[in-house]
């Protein structure tokens, strides 16, 4: 089982509707000791993909919904359930979650991420992420040249980086 220590970042180049995009993916460590760092990175101009494994009875699920609401504003939240050996427990009180957190996207995806390369459901999930990301408010917005220089420099630092928080 893969566990993020710190923050992993990756840039994914993709095309959608004959338009080129760069999707910047930030994988945050969910361990309690890393929660202090989240306040510096969560914004209201993002798409959040919340991975859950209900078999582990993970209490961090509620934490993430709350912190995204506080720091992420009305940003969309896509819930992905990680299956283990083809099985996942239903999310408890999903109707209540949708009622309380209106930014949770209606479809909940269930997939065994360890088999993503051969599972067609992963392609559907990926298409949904790309579709939602391309509709974010800041996409196709014009930025000052100084901002673009900083962004390009950060891109050149590496496409896959781990930033340790301890």
N, C-alpha and C positions, 0 to 999 in steps of 0.2 A: 504494500500500500504506500503510495506516494504522499508525503506530508510536506507542505510548504514551510520552510523556515525563513522568515523574512518576507520579502516581496519579490516574486518573479515577474519579469516583464518580457513581453514579446511583441513584435510588430508583424502583422499579417497583411500582405498586399492582396487585394482582391478586386474583381470587376463585378459590377451589378448594373444592369440596364445600360450597358455600353459606357459606364463611367468608372474610372479608377479610384480606389479608396485605400487608405491605410487604417487598419484597425489596431489600436494600441491596447494590448491585453495586460492587465495587472492582476496577478494572482496573489491575494493577501493570505498570509498565514492566519489561521483562525484560532490559534491557541490563545488562551486568556492573557498570557504574558505579552502578547503582541498587540493587544487592543489599543494601547495608548497611541500607537503610530497611525491608526486608521483616520484619526481626525485631520491629519495632514494631507490625505490623499483622496478622500471621498468628496465628490462634487455633485452639483445639481445638473451637470451637463454630461451625464454618463448613462450607460446601460449596465445594469447589475445582473449578473448571472449567479444565482445562489445555489450552490451544490449542497445537497443534503443526503444523509444516509440515515434514514429513520430507524434502521435496525440497531444503530448505536445509541438511540435515545438521546440524541445530541441537543443539549440545551442552548448551544450557540445559534441555533436557527432563529429563535426569537430575538437574540441580541442583534443579529445581522439585519433583520427586518426593522428593528427600532433604530439602529445607527444609520441605516440607509435613509429612513424617513427623516431623521434629524439633519443629517449632513448632505443627503442626496436629493432633498426636495421631492419633486414630482417625477424623478427619474424612474423609468420602467425597471421592474424587477422580474426576471425570468427564473422560474424555479426548475432545477434539474435534480431528479432523484437518481442516485447511483445504485444500480442493481448489483447484487452480488449473487453469482451463480443463477442468473435469470430471475431473481426474486427481489422485490422491494416492498416494504410495508407502506400502506397508504399514509399520507400526511395527516396527522391528527388535526381536526378542526379546520380543514381547508376552506370551508365556506366562511367560517369566522375570520380567517386570515384575509380572504378576499374582501370581506366586508370592512374590516379594520384598515387594511392597506390597499387602497384603491389603485395604487400603481403596480400591483402584482399582475403580470400578464396572465390571461385566462388559461392558456395551455400549460400544463405541467408535463415536462418531458421525463420519461423514464428510460434509462439506458445504462448498460454495463460499460463504463468508460474504459475498462481494461480491454474491451473488444471493439473499440470505436472504429478501427480500420475496416472491419468486416461487417459492421452493423449498419444497415441502411438508415436506421433511426438517427444515427449521429449526423448523417448528411442533412436530414430534415432540420435537426436542431441547429446545425451550422448555418443553414439558409435562413432560419428564423433570426438568429443572432445578427447576421449580416444585414438582413432587411431592417430590423429594429435599429441597428447602429447607423445605417445610412440615413435614417429619418431623424436623427438627433438634431436639435436646433442649431448647433454650431457647425454642422457639416455644410460645406460649400460657402461658408462665410469668408469674407476677405479679412486678412490679418496684416498688421504692419510687417514690413520687411525684417525688422529687428526680431520679432517673434519667430518668424520663419527661420532665421539664422540659428537661433537657440534650439528650436525644434530639430532642425537638420543636424546640428552638432550632437544632440542627444541621440538621434537615430544612428549616427556614425559610431557612437560608443559601443554599440553592439545590439544585436536583435534579440538576444536572450541573455538576461542578466539576473543575478540574484543579489538583492540588497539585504544583507543580514541586519536584523534589528537587535541582536544581542551581542 
